[in-house]
Amino acid sequence: MPADRRPDKGEEFIIDRWPNSRLIVSPYSGHGAKFASAIGEKLARLAVDPAYQFEPFFQLSRYSAFA
């Protein structure tokens, strides 16, 4: 099995589109609450602008299984 491109402990946020253009967002409990307004703004843009790409750091493709 290939190694993940950016290994983490599964504690990082995921904000991306699934192949059928639906949004996928990891839960934001605990420390994520302080980022809610910034994440919400980005999610709104991601939902209405098909050309918009969220920062690569948050994309699901950082995991080899979804590359």
PQR file with spaces between the fields and no chain letter, atoms N, CA, C, O and H, PARSE charges and radii, in Angstrom:
ATOM       1  N    MET     1       0.847   -1.172    0.000 -0.4000 1.5000
ATOM       2  CA   MET     1       0.000    0.000    0.000 -0.0000 2.0000
ATOM       3  C    MET     1       0.899    1.244    0.000  0.5500 1.7000
ATOM       4  O    MET     1       1.830    1.328    0.801 -0.5500 1.4000
ATOM       5  N    PRO     2       0.636    2.193   -0.874 -0.5600 1.5000
ATOM       6  CA   PRO     2       1.477    3.404   -0.911  0.2800 2.0000
ATOM       7  C    PRO     2       1.315    4.245    0.348  0.5500 1.7000
ATOM       8  O    PRO     2       0.260    4.255    0.982 -0.5500 1.4000
ATOM       9  N    ALA     3       2.364    4.934    0.684 -0.4000 1.5000
ATOM      10  CA   ALA     3       2.325    5.819    1.851 -0.0000 2.0000
ATOM      11  C    ALA     3       1.500    7.055    1.540  0.5500 1.7000
ATOM      12  O    ALA     3       1.426    7.495    0.393 -0.5500 1.4000
ATOM      13  H    ALA     3       3.221    4.926    0.169  0.4000 1.0000
ATOM      14  N    ASP     4       0.889    7.602    2.562 -0.4000 1.5000
ATOM      15  CA   ASP     4       0.127    8.834    2.369 -0.0000 2.0000
ATOM      16  C    ASP     4       1.056    9.971    2.011  0.5500 1.7000
ATOM      17  O    ASP     4       2.196   10.029    2.474 -0.5500 1.4000
ATOM      18  H    ASP     4       0.949    7.244    3.493  0.4000 1.0000
ATOM      19  N    ARG     5       0.560   10.881    1.178 -0.4000 1.5000
ATOM      20  CA   ARG     5       1.375   12.018    0.740 -0.0000 2.0000
ATOM      21  C    ARG     5       1.719   12.943    1.902  0.5500 1.7000
ATOM      22  O    ARG     5       2.827   13.475    1.973 -0.5500 1.4000
ATOM      23  H    ARG     5      -0.365   10.834    0.802  0.4000 1.0000
ATOM      24  N    ARG     6       0.778   13.129    2.798 -0.4000 1.5000
ATOM      25  CA   ARG     6       1.022   13.966    3.965 -0.0000 2.0000
ATOM      26  C    ARG     6       0.486   13.222    5.168  0.5500 1.7000
ATOM      27  O    ARG     6      -0.659   13.416    5.577 -0.5500 1.4000
ATOM      28  H    ARG     6      -0.122   12.696    2.740  0.4000 1.0000
ATOM      29  N    PRO     7       1.329   12.363    5.733 -0.5600 1.5000
ATOM      30  CA   PRO     7       0.838   11.560    6.858  0.2800 2.0000
ATOM      31  C    PRO     7       0.416   12.429    8.039  0.5500 1.7000
ATOM      32  O    PRO     7       1.080   13.411    8.370 -0.5500 1.4000
ATOM      33  N    ASP     8      -0.662   12.068    8.651 -0.4000 1.5000
ATOM      34  CA   ASP     8      -1.091   12.702    9.888 -0.0000 2.0000
ATOM      35  C    ASP     8      -1.799   11.650   10.722  0.5500 1.7000
ATOM      36  O    ASP     8      -1.917   10.501   10.296 -0.5500 1.4000
ATOM      37  H    ASP     8      -1.202   11.270    8.382  0.4000 1.0000
ATOM      38  N    LYS     9      -2.256   12.011   11.860 -0.4000 1.5000
ATOM      39  CA   LYS     9      -2.916   11.076   12.765 -0.0000 2.0000
ATOM      40  C    LYS     9      -4.428   11.096   12.589  0.5500 1.7000
ATOM      41  O    LYS     9      -5.159   10.637   13.466 -0.5500 1.4000
ATOM      42  H    LYS     9      -2.160   12.944   12.206  0.4000 1.0000
ATOM      43  N    GLY    10      -4.899   11.619   11.475 -0.4000 1.5000
ATOM      44  CA   GLY    10      -6.329   11.724   11.250 -0.0000 2.0000
ATOM      45  C    GLY    10      -6.962   12.857   12.026  0.5500 1.7000
ATOM      46  O    GLY    10      -8.183   12.907   12.173 -0.5500 1.4000
ATOM      47  H    GLY    10      -4.305   11.991   10.762  0.4000 1.0000
ATOM      48  N    GLU    11      -6.137   13.774   12.527 -0.4000 1.5000
ATOM      49  CA   GLU    11      -6.633   14.887   13.322 -0.0000 2.0000
ATOM      50  C    GLU    11      -6.746   16.177   12.514  0.5500 1.7000
ATOM      51  O    GLU    11      -7.188   17.197   13.043 -0.5500 1.4000
ATOM      52  H    GLU    11      -5.145   13.733   12.407  0.4000 1.0000
ATOM      53  N    GLU    12      -6.359   16.148   11.262 -0.4000 1.5000
ATOM      54  CA   GLU    12      -6.391   17.340   10.427 -0.0000 2.0000
ATOM      55  C    GLU    12      -7.756   17.478    9.770  0.5500 1.7000
ATOM      56  O    GLU    12      -8.443   16.484    9.537 -0.5500 1.4000
ATOM      57  H    GLU    12      -6.000   15.320   10.832  0.4000 1.0000
ATOM      58  N    PHE    13      -8.143   18.700    9.475 -0.4000 1.5000
ATOM      59  CA   PHE    13      -9.413   18.956    8.805 -0.0000 2.0000
ATOM      60  C    PHE    13      -9.374   18.417    7.375  0.5500 1.7000
ATOM      61  O    PHE    13      -8.324   18.392    6.732 -0.5500 1.4000
ATOM      62  H    PHE    13      -7.585   19.508    9.665  0.4000 1.0000
ATOM      63  N    ILE    14     -10.529   17.992    6.900 -0.4000 1.5000
ATOM      64  CA   ILE    14     -10.699   17.601    5.495 -0.0000 2.0000
ATOM      65  C    ILE    14     -11.808   18.473    4.939  0.5500 1.7000
ATOM      66  O    ILE    14     -12.915   18.511    5.475 -0.5500 1.4000
ATOM      67  H    ILE    14     -11.381   18.013    7.422  0.4000 1.0000
ATOM      68  N    ILE    15     -11.497   19.175    3.855 -0.4000 1.5000
ATOM      69  CA   ILE    15     -12.465   20.030    3.178 -0.0000 2.0000
ATOM      70  C    ILE    15     -12.225   19.828    1.684  0.5500 1.7000
ATOM      71  O    ILE    15     -11.192   20.245    1.161 -0.5500 1.4000
ATOM      72  H    ILE    15     -10.597   19.144    3.419  0.4000 1.0000
ATOM      73  N    ASP    16     -13.157   19.201    1.007 -0.4000 1.5000
ATOM      74  CA   ASP    16     -12.917   18.857   -0.392 -0.0000 2.0000
ATOM      75  C    ASP    16     -14.241   18.496   -1.058  0.5500 1.7000
ATOM      76  O    ASP    16     -15.295   18.517   -0.422 -0.5500 1.4000
ATOM      77  H    ASP    16     -13.996   18.862    1.432  0.4000 1.0000
ATOM      78  N    ARG    17     -14.174   18.172   -2.321 -0.4000 1.5000
ATOM      79  CA   ARG    17     -15.326   17.659   -3.068 -0.0000 2.0000
ATOM      80  C    ARG    17     -15.129   16.169   -3.285  0.5500 1.7000
ATOM      81  O    ARG    17     -14.021   15.703   -3.554 -0.5500 1.4000
ATOM      82  H    ARG    17     -13.318   18.156   -2.838  0.4000 1.0000
ATOM      83  N    TRP    18     -16.209   15.442   -3.164 -0.4000 1.5000
ATOM      84  CA   TRP    18     -16.213   14.038   -3.542 -0.0000 2.0000
ATOM      85  C    TRP    18     -16.324   14.015   -5.062  0.5500 1.7000
ATOM      86  O    TRP    18     -16.781   15.000   -5.641 -0.5500 1.4000
ATOM      87  H    TRP    18     -17.109   15.821   -2.946  0.4000 1.0000
ATOM      88  N    PRO    19     -15.932   12.944   -5.729 -0.5600 1.5000
ATOM      89  CA   PRO    19     -15.963   12.956   -7.203  0.2800 2.0000
ATOM      90  C    PRO    19     -17.289   13.380   -7.840  0.5500 1.7000
ATOM      91  O    PRO    19     -17.285   13.896   -8.958 -0.5500 1.4000
ATOM      92  N    ASN    20     -18.401   13.182   -7.174 -0.4000 1.5000
ATOM      93  CA   ASN    20     -19.686   13.588   -7.755 -0.0000 2.0000
ATOM      94  C    ASN    20     -20.038   15.032   -7.396  0.5500 1.7000
ATOM      95  O    ASN    20     -21.196   15.434   -7.516 -0.5500 1.4000
ATOM      96  H    ASN    20     -18.405   12.762   -6.266  0.4000 1.0000
ATOM      97  N    SER    21     -19.060   15.807   -6.961 -0.4000 1.5000
ATOM      98  CA   SER    21     -19.174   17.229   -6.654 -0.0000 2.0000
ATOM      99  C    SER    21     -19.869   17.543   -5.332  0.5500 1.7000
ATOM     100  O    SER    21     -20.131   18.710   -5.043 -0.5500 1.4000
ATOM     101  H    SER    21     -18.119   15.481   -6.863  0.4000 1.0000
ATOM     102  N    ARG    22     -20.167   16.542   -4.538 -0.4000 1.5000
ATOM     103  CA   ARG    22     -20.698   16.816   -3.204 -0.0000 2.0000
ATOM     104  C    ARG    22     -19.553   17.213   -2.295  0.5500 1.7000
ATOM     105  O    ARG    22     -18.420   16.771   -2.482 -0.5500 1.4000
ATOM     106  H    ARG    22     -19.954   15.594   -4.773  0.4000 1.0000
ATOM     107  N    LEU    23     -19.848   18.040   -1.320 -0.4000 1.5000
ATOM     108  CA   LEU    23     -18.814   18.481   -0.387 -0.0000 2.0000
ATOM     109  C    LEU    23     -18.570   17.420    0.672  0.5500 1.7000
ATOM     110  O    LEU    23     -19.490   16.722    1.099 -0.5500 1.4000
ATOM     111  H    LEU    23     -20.769   18.399   -1.168  0.4000 1.0000
ATOM     112  N    ILE    24     -17.333   17.312    1.083 -0.4000 1.5000
ATOM     113  CA   ILE    24     -16.979   16.440    2.194 -0.0000 2.0000
ATOM     114  C    ILE    24     -16.189   17.288    3.183  0.5500 1.7000
ATOM     115  O    ILE    24     -15.200   17.929    2.826 -0.5500 1.4000
ATOM     116  H    ILE    24     -16.586   17.878    0.736  0.4000 1.0000
ATOM     117  N    VAL    25     -16.642   17.279    4.421 -0.4000 1.5000
ATOM     118  CA   VAL    25     -16.030   18.099    5.457 -0.0000 2.0000
ATOM     119  C    VAL    25     -15.926   17.253    6.717  0.5500 1.7000
ATOM     120  O    VAL    25     -16.897   16.625    7.140 -0.5500 1.4000
ATOM     121  H    VAL    25     -17.445   16.758    4.711  0.4000 1.0000
ATOM     122  N    SER    26     -14.742   17.244    7.310 -0.4000 1.5000
ATOM     123  CA   SER    26     -14.568   16.488    8.548 -0.0000 2.0000
ATOM     124  C    SER    26     -15.233   17.240    9.704  0.5500 1.7000
ATOM     125  O    SER    26     -15.422   18.453    9.622 -0.5500 1.4000
ATOM     126  H    SER    26     -13.953   17.754    6.966  0.4000 1.0000
ATOM     127  N    PRO    27     -15.585   16.538   10.767 -0.5600 1.5000
ATOM     128  CA   PRO    27     -16.213   17.194   11.908  0.2800 2.0000
ATOM     129  C    PRO    27     -15.278   18.211   12.554  0.5500 1.7000
ATOM     130  O    PRO    27     -14.059   18.042   12.558 -0.5500 1.4000
ATOM     131  N    TYR    28     -15.859   19.244   13.086 -0.4000 1.5000
ATOM     132  CA   TYR    28     -15.080   20.315   13.688 -0.0000 2.0000
ATOM     133  C    TYR    28     -15.399   20.483   15.159  0.5500 1.7000
ATOM     134  O    TYR    28     -15.664   21.596   15.612 -0.5500 1.4000
ATOM     135  H    TYR    28     -16.850   19.381   13.083  0.4000 1.0000
ATOM     136  N    SER    29     -15.379   19.414   15.898 -0.4000 1.5000
ATOM     137  CA   SER    29     -15.640   19.561   17.328 -0.0000 2.0000
ATOM     138  C    SER    29     -14.365   20.014   18.042  0.5500 1.7000
ATOM     139  O    SER    29     -13.265   19.874   17.507 -0.5500 1.4000
ATOM     140  H    SER    29     -15.164   18.509   15.530  0.4000 1.0000
ATOM     141  N    GLY    30     -14.513   20.534   19.205 -0.4000 1.5000
ATOM     142  CA   GLY    30     -13.351   20.932   19.993 -0.0000 2.0000
ATOM     143  C    GLY    30     -12.603   22.100   19.393  0.5500 1.7000
ATOM     144  O    GLY    30     -13.150   23.197   19.274 -0.5500 1.4000
ATOM     145  H    GLY    30     -15.406   20.647   19.639  0.4000 1.0000
ATOM     146  N    HIS    31     -11.355   21.874   19.013 -0.4000 1.5000
ATOM     147  CA   HIS    31     -10.507   22.971   18.532 -0.0000 2.0000
ATOM     148  C    HIS    31     -11.003   23.571   17.228  0.5500 1.7000
ATOM     149  O    HIS    31     -10.627   24.694   16.892 -0.5500 1.4000
ATOM     150  H    HIS    31     -10.912   20.983   19.109  0.4000 1.0000
ATOM     151  N    GLY    32     -11.824   22.867   16.498 -0.4000 1.5000
ATOM     152  CA   GLY    32     -12.329   23.380   15.231 -0.0000 2.0000
ATOM     153  C    GLY    32     -13.331   24.501   15.373  0.5500 1.7000
ATOM     154  O    GLY    32     -13.560   25.250   14.423 -0.5500 1.4000
ATOM     155  H    GLY    32     -12.130   21.955   16.771  0.4000 1.0000
ATOM     156  N    ALA    33     -13.936   24.631   16.545 -0.4000 1.5000
ATOM     157  CA   ALA    33     -14.957   25.659   16.747 -0.0000 2.0000
ATOM     158  C    ALA    33     -14.417   27.062   16.506  0.5500 1.7000
ATOM     159  O    ALA    33     -15.143   27.926   16.014 -0.5500 1.4000
ATOM     160  H    ALA    33     -13.750   24.022   17.316  0.4000 1.0000
ATOM     161  N    LYS    34     -13.177   27.295   16.838 -0.4000 1.5000
ATOM     162  CA   LYS    34     -12.612   28.631   16.657 -0.0000 2.0000
ATOM     163  C    LYS    34     -12.395   28.974   15.183  0.5500 1.7000
ATOM     164  O    LYS    34     -12.183   30.137   14.840 -0.5500 1.4000
ATOM     165  H    LYS    34     -12.588   26.593   17.238  0.4000 1.0000
ATOM     166  N    PHE    35     -12.447   27.970   14.317 -0.4000 1.5000
ATOM     167  CA   PHE    35     -12.256   28.190   12.887 -0.0000 2.0000
ATOM     168  C    PHE    35     -13.576   28.205   12.122  0.5500 1.7000
ATOM     169  O    PHE    35     -13.574   28.337   10.898 -0.5500 1.4000
ATOM     170  H    PHE    35     -12.619   27.025   14.596  0.4000 1.0000
ATOM     171  N    ALA    36     -14.695   28.073   12.816 -0.4000 1.5000
ATOM     172  CA   ALA    36     -15.993   27.896   12.168 -0.0000 2.0000
ATOM     173  C    ALA    36     -16.336   28.996   11.172  0.5500 1.7000
ATOM     174  O    ALA    36     -16.819   28.692   10.081 -0.5500 1.4000
ATOM     175  H    ALA    36     -14.697   27.966   13.810  0.4000 1.0000
ATOM     176  N    SER    37     -16.107   30.251   11.504 -0.4000 1.5000
ATOM     177  CA   SER    37     -16.495   31.322   10.578 -0.0000 2.0000
ATOM     178  C    SER    37     -15.632   31.311    9.321  0.5500 1.7000
ATOM     179  O    SER    37     -16.150   31.514    8.222 -0.5500 1.4000
ATOM     180  H    SER    37     -15.714   30.498   12.390  0.4000 1.0000
ATOM     181  N    ALA    38     -14.343   31.082    9.456 -0.4000 1.5000
ATOM     182  CA   ALA    38     -13.454   31.035    8.286 -0.0000 2.0000
ATOM     183  C    ALA    38     -13.759   29.818    7.420  0.5500 1.7000
ATOM     184  O    ALA    38     -13.789   29.922    6.194 -0.5500 1.4000
ATOM     185  H    ALA    38     -13.923   30.918   10.348  0.4000 1.0000
ATOM     186  N    ILE    39     -13.983   28.677    8.041 -0.4000 1.5000
ATOM     187  CA   ILE    39     -14.308   27.460    7.300 -0.0000 2.0000
ATOM     188  C    ILE    39     -15.660   27.619    6.608  0.5500 1.7000
ATOM     189  O    ILE    39     -15.810   27.215    5.455 -0.5500 1.4000
ATOM     190  H    ILE    39     -13.959   28.592    9.037  0.4000 1.0000
ATOM     191  N    GLY    40     -16.638   28.195    7.287 -0.4000 1.5000
ATOM     192  CA   GLY    40     -17.951   28.405    6.692 -0.0000 2.0000
ATOM     193  C    GLY    40     -17.893   29.266    5.445  0.5500 1.7000
ATOM     194  O    GLY    40     -18.577   28.994    4.458 -0.5500 1.4000
ATOM     195  H    GLY    40     -16.516   28.523    8.224  0.4000 1.0000
ATOM     196  N    GLU    41     -17.079   30.297    5.494 -0.4000 1.5000
ATOM     197  CA   GLU    41     -16.915   31.171    4.321 -0.0000 2.0000
ATOM     198  C    GLU    41     -16.329   30.396    3.146  0.5500 1.7000
ATOM     199  O    GLU    41     -16.789   30.530    2.012 -0.5500 1.4000
ATOM     200  H    GLU    41     -16.523   30.518    6.295  0.4000 1.0000
ATOM     201  N    LYS    42     -15.329   29.599    3.421 -0.4000 1.5000
ATOM     202  CA   LYS    42     -14.700   28.790    2.355 -0.0000 2.0000
ATOM     203  C    LYS    42     -15.675   27.737    1.829  0.5500 1.7000
ATOM     204  O    LYS    42     -15.726   27.491    0.624 -0.5500 1.4000
ATOM     205  H    LYS    42     -14.955   29.491    4.342  0.4000 1.0000
ATOM     206  N    LEU    43     -16.445   27.116    2.716 -0.4000 1.5000
ATOM     207  CA   LEU    43     -17.407   26.106    2.284 -0.0000 2.0000
ATOM     208  C    LEU    43     -18.495   26.695    1.400  0.5500 1.7000
ATOM     209  O    LEU    43     -18.922   26.067    0.431 -0.5500 1.4000
ATOM     210  H    LEU    43     -16.404   27.316    3.695  0.4000 1.0000
ATOM     211  N    ALA    44     -18.939   27.887    1.728 -0.4000 1.5000
ATOM     212  CA   ALA    44     -19.951   28.548    0.908 -0.0000 2.0000
ATOM     213  C    ALA    44     -19.417   28.763   -0.507  0.5500 1.7000
ATOM     214  O    ALA    44     -20.120   28.523   -1.489 -0.5500 1.4000
ATOM     215  H    ALA    44     -18.592   28.398    2.515  0.4000 1.0000
ATOM     216  N    ARG    45     -18.191   29.209   -0.599 -0.4000 1.5000
ATOM     217  CA   ARG    45     -17.603   29.422   -1.924 -0.0000 2.0000
ATOM     218  C    ARG    45     -17.413   28.104   -2.655  0.5500 1.7000
ATOM     219  O    ARG    45     -17.661   28.014   -3.857 -0.5500 1.4000
ATOM     220  H    ARG    45     -17.620   29.404    0.198  0.4000 1.0000
ATOM     221  N    LEU    46     -16.977   27.088   -1.938 -0.4000 1.5000
ATOM     222  CA   LEU    46     -16.786   25.766   -2.535 -0.0000 2.0000
ATOM     223  C    LEU    46     -18.111   25.211   -3.061  0.5500 1.7000
ATOM     224  O    LEU    46     -18.145   24.527   -4.084 -0.5500 1.4000
ATOM     225  H    LEU    46     -16.775   27.161   -0.961  0.4000 1.0000
ATOM     226  N    ALA    47     -19.203   25.513   -2.349 -0.4000 1.5000
ATOM     227  CA   ALA    47     -20.522   25.012   -2.737 -0.0000 2.0000
ATOM     228  C    ALA    47     -21.084   25.697   -3.976  0.5500 1.7000
ATOM     229  O    ALA    47     -21.808   25.069   -4.747 -0.5500 1.4000
ATOM     230  H    ALA    47     -19.176   26.069   -1.518  0.4000 1.0000
ATOM     231  N    VAL    48     -20.767   26.967   -4.180 -0.4000 1.5000
ATOM     232  CA   VAL    48     -21.376   27.696   -5.290 -0.0000 2.0000
ATOM     233  C    VAL    48     -20.445   27.919   -6.485  0.5500 1.7000
ATOM     234  O    VAL    48     -20.914   28.268   -7.568 -0.5500 1.4000
ATOM     235  H    VAL    48     -20.179   27.478   -3.553  0.4000 1.0000
ATOM     236  N    ASP    49     -19.160   27.726   -6.310 -0.4000 1.5000
ATOM     237  CA   ASP    49     -18.195   27.969   -7.390 -0.0000 2.0000
ATOM     238  C    ASP    49     -17.492   26.672   -7.763  0.5500 1.7000
ATOM     239  O    ASP    49     -16.554   26.268   -7.075 -0.5500 1.4000
ATOM     240  H    ASP    49     -18.779   27.442   -5.430  0.4000 1.0000
ATOM     241  N    PRO    50     -17.922   26.003   -8.841 -0.5600 1.5000
ATOM     242  CA   PRO    50     -17.341   24.721   -9.218  0.2800 2.0000
ATOM     243  C    PRO    50     -15.841   24.783   -9.519  0.5500 1.7000
ATOM     244  O    PRO    50     -15.156   23.765   -9.431 -0.5500 1.4000
ATOM     245  N    ALA    51     -15.332   25.943   -9.868 -0.4000 1.5000
ATOM     246  CA   ALA    51     -13.909   26.072  -10.203 -0.0000 2.0000
ATOM     247  C    ALA    51     -13.038   26.295   -8.965  0.5500 1.7000
ATOM     248  O    ALA    51     -11.815   26.167   -9.032 -0.5500 1.4000
ATOM     249  H    ALA    51     -15.888   26.771   -9.939  0.4000 1.0000
ATOM     250  N    TYR    52     -13.666   26.627   -7.841 -0.4000 1.5000
ATOM     251  CA   TYR    52     -12.902   26.936   -6.623 -0.0000 2.0000
ATOM     252  C    TYR    52     -12.291   25.676   -6.034  0.5500 1.7000
ATOM     253  O    TYR    52     -12.962   24.651   -5.911 -0.5500 1.4000
ATOM     254  H    TYR    52     -14.659   26.731   -7.786  0.4000 1.0000
ATOM     255  N    GLN    53     -11.047   25.753   -5.678 -0.4000 1.5000
ATOM     256  CA   GLN    53     -10.334   24.654   -5.030 -0.0000 2.0000
ATOM     257  C    GLN    53      -9.902   25.108   -3.646  0.5500 1.7000
ATOM     258  O    GLN    53      -9.317   26.180   -3.491 -0.5500 1.4000
ATOM     259  H    GLN    53     -10.502   26.586   -5.778  0.4000 1.0000
ATOM     260  N    PHE    54     -10.188   24.304   -2.654 -0.4000 1.5000
ATOM     261  CA   PHE    54      -9.720   24.618   -1.311 -0.0000 2.0000
ATOM     262  C    PHE    54      -8.224   24.331   -1.251  0.5500 1.7000
ATOM     263  O    PHE    54      -7.700   23.610   -2.101 -0.5500 1.4000
ATOM     264  H    PHE    54     -10.664   23.433   -2.779  0.4000 1.0000
ATOM     265  N    GLU    55      -7.546   24.870   -0.281 -0.4000 1.5000
ATOM     266  CA   GLU    55      -6.106   24.698   -0.157 -0.0000 2.0000
ATOM     267  C    GLU    55      -5.733   23.217   -0.148  0.5500 1.7000
ATOM     268  O    GLU    55      -6.401   22.415    0.505 -0.5500 1.4000
ATOM     269  H    GLU    55      -7.971   25.455    0.409  0.4000 1.0000
ATOM     270  N    PRO    56      -4.663   22.844   -0.871 -0.5600 1.5000
ATOM     271  CA   PRO    56      -4.269   21.429   -0.975  0.2800 2.0000
ATOM     272  C    PRO    56      -4.058   20.735    0.367  0.5500 1.7000
ATOM     273  O    PRO    56      -4.265   19.527    0.486 -0.5500 1.4000
ATOM     274  N    PHE    57      -3.651   21.492    1.362 -0.4000 1.5000
ATOM     275  CA   PHE    57      -3.421   20.920    2.675 -0.0000 2.0000
ATOM     276  C    PHE    57      -4.668   20.229    3.220  0.5500 1.7000
ATOM     277  O    PHE    57      -4.559   19.255    3.966 -0.5500 1.4000
ATOM     278  H    PHE    57      -3.483   22.473    1.265  0.4000 1.0000
ATOM     279  N    PHE    58      -5.857   20.726    2.854 -0.4000 1.5000
ATOM     280  CA   PHE    58      -7.106   20.191    3.376 -0.0000 2.0000
ATOM     281  C    PHE    58      -7.757   19.166    2.446  0.5500 1.7000
ATOM     282  O    PHE    58      -8.761   18.560    2.819 -0.5500 1.4000
ATOM     283  H    PHE    58      -5.945   21.517    2.248  0.4000 1.0000
ATOM     284  N    GLN    59      -7.219   18.963    1.269 -0.4000 1.5000
ATOM     285  CA   GLN    59      -7.859   18.094    0.288 -0.0000 2.0000
ATOM     286  C    GLN    59      -7.701   16.621    0.630  0.5500 1.7000
ATOM     287  O    GLN    59      -6.695   16.197    1.198 -0.5500 1.4000
ATOM     288  H    GLN    59      -6.403   19.455    0.967  0.4000 1.0000
ATOM     289  N    LEU    60      -8.710   15.861    0.274 -0.4000 1.5000
ATOM     290  CA   LEU    60      -8.734   14.430    0.521 -0.0000 2.0000
ATOM     291  C    LEU    60      -7.605   13.713   -0.217  0.5500 1.7000
ATOM     292  O    LEU    60      -7.176   12.639    0.205 -0.5500 1.4000
ATOM     293  H    LEU    60      -9.528   16.205   -0.188  0.4000 1.0000
ATOM     294  N    SER    61      -7.130   14.284   -1.290 -0.4000 1.5000
ATOM     295  CA   SER    61      -6.078   13.637   -2.082 -0.0000 2.0000
ATOM     296  C    SER    61      -4.753   13.525   -1.347  0.5500 1.7000
ATOM     297  O    SER    61      -3.827   12.883   -1.842 -0.5500 1.4000
ATOM     298  H    SER    61      -7.479   15.157   -1.633  0.4000 1.0000
ATOM     299  N    ARG    62      -4.645   14.140   -0.170 -0.4000 1.5000
ATOM     300  CA   ARG    62      -3.421   13.972    0.604 -0.0000 2.0000
ATOM     301  C    ARG    62      -3.292   12.540    1.118  0.5500 1.7000
ATOM     302  O    ARG    62      -2.215   12.124    1.546 -0.5500 1.4000
ATOM     303  H    ARG    62      -5.397   14.661    0.233  0.4000 1.0000
ATOM     304  N    TYR    63      -4.394   11.788    1.075 -0.4000 1.5000
ATOM     305  CA   TYR    63      -4.367   10.381    1.419 -0.0000 2.0000
ATOM     306  C    TYR    63      -4.299    9.557    0.147  0.5500 1.7000
ATOM     307  O    TYR    63      -5.081    9.781   -0.776 -0.5500 1.4000
ATOM     308  H    TYR    63      -5.268   12.126    0.728  0.4000 1.0000
ATOM     309  N    SER    64      -3.391    8.620    0.085 -0.4000 1.5000
ATOM     310  CA   SER    64      -3.143    7.855   -1.137 -0.0000 2.0000
ATOM     311  C    SER    64      -4.377    7.091   -1.612  0.5500 1.7000
ATOM     312  O    SER    64      -4.539    6.879   -2.814 -0.5500 1.4000
ATOM     313  H    SER    64      -2.755    8.437    0.835  0.4000 1.0000
ATOM     314  N    ALA    65      -5.233    6.681   -0.713 -0.4000 1.5000
ATOM     315  CA   ALA    65      -6.428    5.932   -1.107 -0.0000 2.0000
ATOM     316  C    ALA    65      -7.388    6.757   -1.941  0.5500 1.7000
ATOM     317  O    ALA    65      -8.240    6.199   -2.633 -0.5500 1.4000
ATOM     318  H    ALA    65      -5.102    6.853    0.263  0.4000 1.0000
ATOM     319  N    PHE    66      -7.266    8.093   -1.888 -0.4000 1.5000
ATOM     320  CA   PHE    66      -8.182    8.968   -2.601 -0.0000 2.0000
ATOM     321  C    PHE    66      -7.485    9.768   -3.703  0.5500 1.7000
ATOM     322  O    PHE    66      -8.068   10.705   -4.249 -0.5500 1.4000
ATOM     323  H    PHE    66      -6.575    8.547   -1.326  0.4000 1.0000
ATOM     324  N    ALA    67      -6.277    9.414   -4.025 -0.4000 1.5000
ATOM     325  CA   ALA    67      -5.505   10.168   -5.030 -0.0000 2.0000
ATOM     326  C    ALA    67      -6.014    9.891   -6.425  0.5500 1.7000
ATOM     327  O    ALA    67      -5.487   10.436   -7.394 -0.5500 1.4000
ATOM     328  H    ALA    67      -5.804    8.652   -3.581  0.4000 1.0000
